[in-house]
Amino acid sequence: MAGFVDFEITWRADVFSGAPQESSAANFGTVGINFRARKAGNEKEQQAALAGLSCALPAQSTFSCEVEP
């Protein structure tokens, strides 16, 4: 069993603001994040978490996943 459940981004910021790489980071939409998650307790919990995901790859080559209601 691999992967995590209950993934959450807890903080997001423009950490490159004022840095020498600021323009390069801005071109790619780079931000810093803190996150938390936990390993599923069993296979059933892992499968339930995977069933609720909807992942898409937009044309801009950025990746996002959202939980379906």
N, C-alpha and C positions, 0 to 999 in steps of 0.2 A: 504494500500500500504506500503510495507516494502522494505528495501534495498537501495542501493546507486547506482549512475551512475557516470561516469567520474572518476573512481577510478584510482589513480596514486601513485606509490611509488616515493617519491621525494628525499629520501636519504637512503642509506644502508651502514652499517659499522659493523666490527667485534668488538662489544662493550665489549666482554668478554676477549679480548686480555690482558694478564697480570693479570687477576683476578684469585682468588682461584678456581673458577669453569671453568676455561678456557678449560681444557681437556674434561670435560663433555659436555660443550656447543659445542665444535668442533666436538665431536662424532655425534651430532645430526644436525650439520650444522646451529646452531643458530646464527642469526645476528639481529642487531637492525635496525628498519626502522622508517621513518616518512612517512606518507601518507596523501593524501587529497582526498576527494570525496564530493559529494553533493546528497541531496535527490532529486529524480525525481520530476518534477513540476506537472506531471499528470500520469495517468495510461498508456496512449499511449506511453509516453516517457520511462516509466519503462519497458513495454513489448518490445519495440524496443531495449533497452539495453540488456535485457535478451536473445533476439533472436540472438544477435551477440556473445554470449559467447560459448566457448567450454571448458569444464572442464574435467580433467583427474586425476585419482588417480594411480600414478606409483607404481611399486612393492616395492619401498623403503618407503612407507607410508608417503610420502610428498604430499601435495596438491598444484595444480597449475591450474590457469585459464588463458586462452589466448583469445584475441579477434580475431575472424576469419576475414580475409580481405573481 
